[in-house]
């Protein structure tokens, strides 16, 4: 096929020998199958910011650290340079997440390089050596659904143990190879300890998977792994070997309104005293 413009530099530099075909076109990127020597790999070409349809970047970027203070200052502004730095940081997020998760034993495609907005990585294959299908493209038996659900939940735990949450997990970004589910599409990966939305995003990821697999194994619809996983994470008890039950005991204790109002009244009184001290100091200065 004709070499896409964004892939031409990789061909010129010898990183890619041939572009075989386009695998998919998504809201954030186009994905191509390429040949690198005698290896068939995957090239993910990220779309420019104005051409992407993913609109919740700010929510997902909360808590991401920028090592360079100059870049951090620029990103907080709306200048052309600041927007470019923000875009670069967004594009690098998936690369960083892939390396981090691969090192933690999470089943993700192996990253092989990132050049000018193009991520070169392992091509996840099926038993025939072709590009592996997404979960949404296959029909499961109840036994397969239970097995794959357990595997995905285990991957979510490994991800969180490594400090990350997928943030957009669904049947559309999980591939299935000969060994089971492989997690893909991570540009929106969330820093679990630094994002105020982390808990809700984790629960949404797990609930998406529960609902999908529940189509084939309805008993999974009664599970509540999301809240159980987060509760273990909050107490520091979560690790890749954590034994989960799928059950979570919700706190049904009624709040003590009297104690709550007492705390509020005490805070108001303290603030009034502080304001009075400030007024007295101002009068003394006069």
C-alpha positions as a Markdown table, in Angstrom:
| # | Residue | x | y | z |
|---|---|---|---|---|
| 1 | Unk | 0.0 | 0.0 | 0.0 |
| 2 | Unk | 1.0 | 3.7 | -0.3 |
| 3 | Unk | 3.1 | 4.8 | 2.6 |
| 4 | Unk | 1.2 | 7.2 | 4.9 |
| 5 | Unk | 2.9 | 10.5 | 5.3 |
| 6 | Unk | 3.4 | 10.1 | 9.0 |
| 7 | Unk | 5.1 | 6.7 | 8.5 |
| 8 | Unk | 7.5 | 7.9 | 5.8 |
| 9 | Unk | 10.2 | 9.1 | 8.3 |
| 10 | Unk | 10.3 | 5.6 | 9.9 |
| 11 | Unk | 10.7 | 4.0 | 6.4 |
| 12 | Unk | 13.5 | 6.5 | 5.6 |
| 13 | Unk | 15.3 | 5.7 | 8.8 |
| 14 | Unk | 15.1 | 2.0 | 8.2 |
| 15 | Unk | 12.9 | 1.3 | 11.2 |
| 16 | Unk | 10.1 | 0.1 | 8.9 |
| 17 | Unk | 10.7 | -1.8 | 5.7 |
| 18 | Unk | 7.2 | -2.0 | 4.4 |
| 19 | Unk | 3.7 | -0.9 | 5.3 |
| 20 | Unk | 1.4 | -3.9 | 4.7 |
| 21 | Unk | -2.1 | -2.6 | 5.5 |
| 22 | Unk | -4.2 | -0.5 | 7.8 |
| 23 | Unk | -5.5 | -2.4 | 10.7 |
| 24 | Unk | -7.9 | 0.1 | 12.1 |
| 25 | Unk | -8.9 | 3.8 | 12.3 |
| 26 | Unk | -9.9 | 5.0 | 15.8 |
| 27 | Unk | -10.9 | 8.3 | 17.5 |
| 28 | Unk | -7.3 | 8.9 | 18.5 |
| 29 | Unk | -5.1 | 7.1 | 16.1 |
| 30 | Unk | -4.8 | 5.0 | 12.9 |
| 31 | Unk | -3.1 | 1.6 | 13.3 |
| 32 | Unk | -1.0 | -0.1 | 10.5 |
| 33 | Unk | 0.6 | -3.5 | 10.2 |
| 34 | Unk | 4.2 | -3.1 | 9.1 |
| 35 | Unk | 7.2 | -5.3 | 8.3 |
| 36 | Unk | 10.4 | -4.6 | 10.1 |
| 37 | Unk | 13.0 | -7.0 | 8.7 |
| 38 | Unk | 11.5 | -10.5 | 9.2 |
| 39 | Unk | 9.1 | -9.3 | 11.9 |
| 40 | Unk | 5.5 | -8.2 | 11.5 |
| 41 | Unk | 4.7 | -5.3 | 13.9 |
| 42 | Unk | 2.2 | -2.7 | 14.6 |
| 43 | Unk | 2.5 | 1.1 | 14.0 |
| 44 | Unk | 0.1 | 3.4 | 15.8 |
| 45 | Unk | -0.1 | 6.8 | 14.3 |
| 46 | Unk | -1.6 | 9.3 | 16.7 |
| 47 | Unk | -3.9 | 11.9 | 15.2 |
| 48 | Unk | -3.2 | 15.6 | 15.7 |
| 49 | Unk | -5.1 | 17.2 | 18.6 |
| 50 | Unk | -7.6 | 19.0 | 16.5 |
| 51 | Unk | -8.5 | 15.8 | 14.6 |
| 52 | Unk | -9.0 | 13.6 | 17.7 |
| 53 | Unk | -12.5 | 13.1 | 19.0 |
| 54 | Unk | -11.4 | 12.2 | 22.6 |
| 55 | Unk | -12.6 | 15.3 | 24.5 |
| 56 | Unk | -11.8 | 14.5 | 28.2 |
| 57 | Unk | -8.0 | 15.0 | 28.2 |
| 58 | Unk | -8.0 | 17.3 | 31.2 |
| 59 | Unk | -9.8 | 14.8 | 33.4 |
| 60 | Unk | -7.3 | 12.1 | 32.5 |
| 61 | Unk | -4.2 | 14.3 | 32.7 |
| 62 | Unk | -4.8 | 15.2 | 36.4 |
| 63 | Unk | -1.9 | 13.9 | 38.5 |
| 64 | Unk | 0.5 | 13.3 | 35.7 |
| 65 | Unk | 4.0 | 14.5 | 36.6 |
| 66 | Unk | 6.1 | 16.7 | 34.3 |
| 67 | Unk | 9.8 | 16.5 | 35.2 |
| 68 | Unk | 10.9 | 19.6 | 33.4 |
| 69 | Unk | 9.7 | 22.7 | 35.3 |
| 70 | Unk | 9.9 | 24.9 | 32.2 |
| 71 | Unk | 7.6 | 22.5 | 30.3 |
| 72 | Unk | 5.2 | 22.4 | 33.3 |
| 73 | Unk | 4.9 | 26.2 | 33.3 |
| 74 | Unk | 4.4 | 26.3 | 29.6 |
| 75 | Unk | 1.7 | 23.6 | 29.7 |
| 76 | Unk | -0.3 | 25.7 | 32.3 |
| 77 | Unk | -0.6 | 28.5 | 29.7 |
| 78 | Unk | -2.5 | 28.7 | 26.5 |
| 79 | Unk | 0.4 | 29.8 | 24.3 |
| 80 | Unk | 1.2 | 27.9 | 21.1 |
| 81 | Unk | 4.3 | 26.5 | 22.7 |
| 82 | Unk | 2.4 | 25.5 | 25.8 |
| 83 | Unk | -0.2 | 23.7 | 23.7 |
| 84 | Unk | 2.5 | 21.9 | 21.8 |
| 85 | Unk | 4.1 | 20.7 | 25.1 |
| 86 | Unk | 0.7 | 19.6 | 26.4 |
| 87 | Unk | 0.2 | 17.6 | 23.2 |
| 88 | Unk | 3.7 | 16.0 | 23.4 |
| 89 | Unk | 3.0 | 15.0 | 27.0 |
| 90 | Unk | -0.3 | 13.5 | 26.1 |
| 91 | Unk | 1.2 | 11.4 | 23.2 |
| 92 | Unk | 4.1 | 10.2 | 25.4 |
| 93 | Unk | 1.6 | 9.0 | 28.1 |
| 94 | Unk | 0.8 | 5.7 | 26.3 |
| 95 | Unk | 4.5 | 4.9 | 25.7 |
| 96 | Unk | 5.3 | 5.5 | 29.3 |
| 97 | Unk | 2.4 | 3.5 | 30.5 |
| 98 | Unk | 3.3 | 0.6 | 28.2 |
| 99 | Unk | 6.8 | 0.3 | 29.4 |
| 100 | Unk | 5.7 | 0.7 | 33.0 |
| 101 | Unk | 3.0 | -2.0 | 32.7 |
| 102 | Unk | 5.1 | -4.4 | 30.7 |
| 103 | Unk | 7.7 | -4.2 | 33.5 |
| 104 | Unk | 5.0 | -5.0 | 36.0 |
| 105 | Unk | 3.9 | -8.1 | 34.1 |
| 106 | Unk | 0.7 | -6.7 | 32.7 |
| 107 | Unk | -0.3 | -8.3 | 29.4 |
| 108 | Unk | 0.1 | -5.3 | 27.0 |
| 109 | Unk | 1.8 | -5.1 | 23.6 |
| 110 | Unk | 5.6 | -4.7 | 23.9 |
| 111 | Unk | 6.6 | -1.1 | 23.0 |
| 112 | Unk | 9.5 | -0.9 | 20.5 |
| 113 | Unk | 9.9 | 2.8 | 19.8 |
| 114 | Unk | 8.2 | 6.1 | 19.6 |
| 115 | Unk | 9.1 | 8.6 | 16.8 |
| 116 | Unk | 7.3 | 11.8 | 15.8 |
| 117 | Unk | 3.9 | 10.7 | 17.1 |
| 118 | Unk | 4.2 | 7.1 | 15.8 |
| 119 | Unk | 4.3 | 4.2 | 18.3 |
| 120 | Unk | 6.0 | 1.1 | 17.0 |
| 121 | Unk | 5.0 | -2.0 | 19.0 |
| 122 | Unk | 4.4 | -5.7 | 19.0 |
| 123 | Unk | 1.6 | -7.0 | 16.9 |
| 124 | Unk | -0.7 | -9.2 | 19.0 |
| 125 | Unk | -1.6 | -12.3 | 17.0 |
| 126 | Unk | -4.1 | -15.0 | 17.0 |
| 127 | Unk | -3.3 | -18.7 | 16.6 |
| 128 | Unk | -3.0 | -18.3 | 12.8 |
| 129 | Unk | -0.5 | -15.5 | 13.1 |
| 130 | Unk | -2.9 | -12.8 | 12.1 |
| 131 | Unk | -3.8 | -9.7 | 14.0 |
| 132 | Unk | -5.7 | -10.8 | 17.1 |
| 133 | Unk | -9.4 | -9.9 | 17.3 |
| 134 | Unk | -10.9 | -7.6 | 19.9 |
| 135 | Unk | -13.2 | -9.0 | 22.5 |
| 136 | Unk | -16.1 | -7.3 | 20.8 |
| 137 | Unk | -15.5 | -9.3 | 17.7 |
| 138 | Unk | -15.8 | -12.8 | 19.2 |
| 139 | Unk | -18.5 | -14.9 | 20.8 |
| 140 | Unk | -17.7 | -16.6 | 24.1 |
| 141 | Unk | -18.9 | -19.7 | 25.8 |
| 142 | Unk | -19.9 | -19.2 | 29.5 |
| 143 | Unk | -16.7 | -20.9 | 30.5 |
| 144 | Unk | -14.5 | -18.7 | 28.3 |
| 145 | Unk | -16.3 | -15.6 | 29.6 |
| 146 | Unk | -15.6 | -16.6 | 33.2 |
| 147 | Unk | -12.0 | -17.4 | 32.4 |
| 148 | Unk | -11.3 | -14.2 | 30.5 |
| 149 | Unk | -13.1 | -12.1 | 33.0 |
| 150 | Unk | -10.9 | -13.5 | 35.8 |
| 151 | Unk | -7.8 | -12.7 | 33.6 |
| 152 | Unk | -8.9 | -9.1 | 32.9 |
| 153 | Unk | -9.6 | -8.5 | 36.6 |
| 154 | Unk | -6.1 | -9.8 | 37.4 |
| 155 | Unk | -4.6 | -7.4 | 34.8 |
| 156 | Unk | -6.6 | -4.5 | 36.4 |
| 157 | Unk | -5.1 | -5.4 | 39.7 |
| 158 | Unk | -1.6 | -5.6 | 38.3 |
| 159 | Unk | -2.1 | -2.2 | 36.7 |
| 160 | Unk | -3.3 | -0.6 | 39.9 |
| 161 | Unk | -0.4 | -2.3 | 41.8 |
| 162 | Unk | 1.9 | -0.5 | 39.3 |
| 163 | Unk | 0.1 | 2.8 | 40.1 |
| 164 | Unk | -2.0 | 3.1 | 36.9 |
| 165 | Unk | -5.7 | 2.8 | 35.9 |
| 166 | Unk | -6.6 | 2.3 | 32.2 |
| 167 | Unk | -9.4 | 4.8 | 32.4 |
| 168 | Unk | -11.2 | 3.7 | 29.2 |
| 169 | Unk | -11.3 | -0.1 | 29.5 |
| 170 | Unk | -14.0 | -1.9 | 27.5 |
| 171 | Unk | -14.4 | -4.8 | 25.1 |
| 172 | Unk | -13.2 | -2.5 | 22.3 |
| 173 | Unk | -9.6 | -2.2 | 23.7 |
| 174 | Unk | -8.9 | -5.7 | 24.8 |
| 175 | Unk | -7.4 | -8.1 | 22.3 |
| 176 | Unk | -7.5 | -11.9 | 22.6 |
| 177 | Unk | -4.5 | -13.9 | 21.6 |
| 178 | Unk | -3.8 | -17.6 | 22.1 |
| 179 | Unk | -3.2 | -17.0 | 25.8 |
| 180 | Unk | -6.2 | -14.8 | 26.5 |
| 181 | Unk | -6.8 | -11.0 | 26.9 |
| 182 | Unk | -4.3 | -8.3 | 26.1 |
| 183 | Unk | -4.9 | -4.7 | 27.2 |
| 184 | Unk | -4.4 | -2.0 | 24.6 |
| 185 | Unk | -5.0 | 1.7 | 24.0 |
| 186 | Unk | -3.5 | 3.5 | 27.0 |
| 187 | Unk | -3.0 | 7.2 | 26.1 |
| 188 | Unk | -5.6 | 8.1 | 28.8 |
| 189 | Unk | -4.0 | 6.0 | 31.6 |
| 190 | Unk | -4.6 | 7.5 | 35.0 |
| 191 | Unk | -2.1 | 8.0 | 37.8 |
| 192 | Unk | -4.0 | 6.3 | 40.6 |
| 193 | Unk | -2.5 | 8.2 | 43.5 |
| 194 | Unk | -2.7 | 11.7 | 41.9 |
| 195 | Unk | -6.1 | 11.8 | 40.2 |
| 196 | Unk | -9.3 | 12.7 | 42.1 |
| 197 | Unk | -11.3 | 10.7 | 39.6 |
| 198 | Unk | -9.2 | 7.5 | 40.0 |
| 199 | Unk | -11.6 | 5.5 | 42.1 |
| 200 | Unk | -14.6 | 6.2 | 39.8 |
| 201 | Unk | -12.5 | 5.4 | 36.7 |
| 202 | Unk | -11.3 | 2.1 | 38.1 |
| 203 | Unk | -14.9 | 1.1 | 39.1 |
| 204 | Unk | -16.1 | 2.1 | 35.6 |
| 205 | Unk | -13.4 | 0.0 | 33.9 |
| 206 | Unk | -14.2 | -3.0 | 36.0 |
| 207 | Unk | -18.0 | -2.5 | 35.6 |
| 208 | Unk | -17.6 | -2.3 | 31.8 |
| 209 | Unk | -15.9 | -5.7 | 31.8 |
| 210 | Unk | -18.5 | -7.1 | 34.2 |
| 211 | Unk | -21.3 | -6.1 | 31.9 |
| 212 | Unk | -19.6 | -7.4 | 28.8 |
| 213 | Unk | -18.7 | -10.8 | 30.1 |
| 214 | Unk | -22.0 | -11.0 | 31.9 |
| 215 | Unk | -23.7 | -11.3 | 28.5 |
| 216 | Unk | -22.2 | -14.8 | 28.3 |
| 217 | Unk | -22.0 | -15.7 | 32.0 |
| 218 | Unk | -24.9 | -13.8 | 33.7 |
| 219 | Unk | -23.7 | -14.8 | 37.2 |
| 220 | Unk | -20.8 | -12.3 | 36.7 |
| 221 | Unk | -23.3 | -9.4 | 36.8 |
| 222 | Unk | -23.7 | -10.0 | 40.6 |
| 223 | Unk | -20.0 | -9.3 | 41.3 |
| 224 | Unk | -18.5 | -6.1 | 42.6 |
| 225 | Unk | -14.7 | -6.4 | 42.0 |
| 226 | Unk | -14.2 | -2.7 | 41.4 |
| 227 | Unk | -15.0 | -1.5 | 44.9 |
| 228 | Unk | -13.2 | -4.5 | 46.5 |
| 229 | Unk | -10.0 | -3.7 | 44.5 |
| 230 | Unk | -10.1 | -0.1 | 45.4 |
| 231 | Unk | -10.7 | -0.8 | 49.1 |
| 232 | Unk | -7.6 | -3.0 | 49.2 |
| 233 | Unk | -5.6 | -0.3 | 47.3 |
| 234 | Unk | -6.6 | 2.4 | 49.7 |
| 235 | Unk | -5.4 | 0.4 | 52.7 |
| 236 | Unk | -2.2 | -0.6 | 51.0 |
| 237 | Unk | -3.1 | -4.3 | 50.9 |
| 238 | Unk | -3.4 | -4.7 | 47.2 |
| 239 | Unk | -0.8 | -6.6 | 45.2 |
| 240 | Unk | -0.7 | -8.9 | 42.2 |
| 241 | Unk | -1.4 | -11.9 | 44.4 |
| 242 | Unk | -4.4 | -10.5 | 46.2 |
| 243 | Unk | -7.2 | -13.0 | 46.5 |
| 244 | Unk | -10.5 | -11.4 | 45.5 |
| 245 | Unk | -14.0 | -12.6 | 46.2 |
| 246 | Unk | -16.1 | -10.3 | 43.9 |
| 247 | Unk | -18.1 | -9.2 | 46.9 |
| 248 | Unk | -18.0 | -5.9 | 48.8 |
| 249 | Unk | -19.6 | -5.1 | 52.0 |
| 250 | Unk | -21.1 | -1.6 | 51.6 |
| 251 | Unk | -21.1 | 0.7 | 54.7 |
| 252 | Unk | -24.7 | 1.0 | 55.7 |
| 253 | Unk | -24.0 | 2.8 | 59.0 |
| 254 | Unk | -26.1 | 6.0 | 59.4 |
| 255 | Unk | -24.0 | 9.1 | 59.7 |
| 256 | Unk | -24.1 | 10.8 | 63.1 |
| 257 | Unk | -25.5 | 14.2 | 62.1 |
| 258 | Unk | -25.0 | 15.6 | 65.6 |
| 259 | Unk | -21.3 | 15.0 | 65.5 |
| 260 | Unk | -21.0 | 16.3 | 62.0 |
| 261 | Unk | -22.8 | 19.6 | 62.9 |
| 262 | Unk | -20.6 | 19.9 | 65.9 |
| 263 | Unk | -17.5 | 19.7 | 63.7 |
| 264 | Unk | -19.0 | 22.3 | 61.3 |
| 265 | Unk | -19.9 | 24.7 | 64.2 |
| 266 | Unk | -16.4 | 24.3 | 65.7 |
| 267 | Unk | -14.8 | 25.2 | 62.3 |
| 268 | Unk | -17.1 | 28.3 | 62.0 |
| 269 | Unk | -16.2 | 29.4 | 65.5 |
| 270 | Unk | -12.5 | 29.0 | 64.8 |
| 271 | Unk | -12.8 | 31.0 | 61.6 |
| 272 | Unk | -14.6 | 33.8 | 63.5 |
| 273 | Unk | -11.9 | 33.9 | 66.1 |
| 274 | Unk | -9.3 | 34.1 | 63.4 |
| 275 | Unk | -11.1 | 37.0 | 61.6 |
| 276 | Unk | -11.4 | 38.8 | 65.0 |
| 277 | Unk | -7.7 | 38.5 | 65.6 |
| 278 | Unk | -6.9 | 39.9 | 62.2 |
| 279 | Unk | -9.2 | 42.9 | 62.8 |
| 280 | Unk | -7.6 | 43.6 | 66.2 |
| 281 | Unk | -4.1 | 43.5 | 64.6 |
| 282 | Unk | -5.3 | 45.9 | 61.9 |
| 283 | Unk | -6.6 | 48.3 | 64.5 |
| 284 | Unk | -3.3 | 48.1 | 66.5 |
| 285 | Unk | -1.4 | 49.0 | 63.4 |
| 286 | Unk | -3.6 | 52.1 | 62.9 |
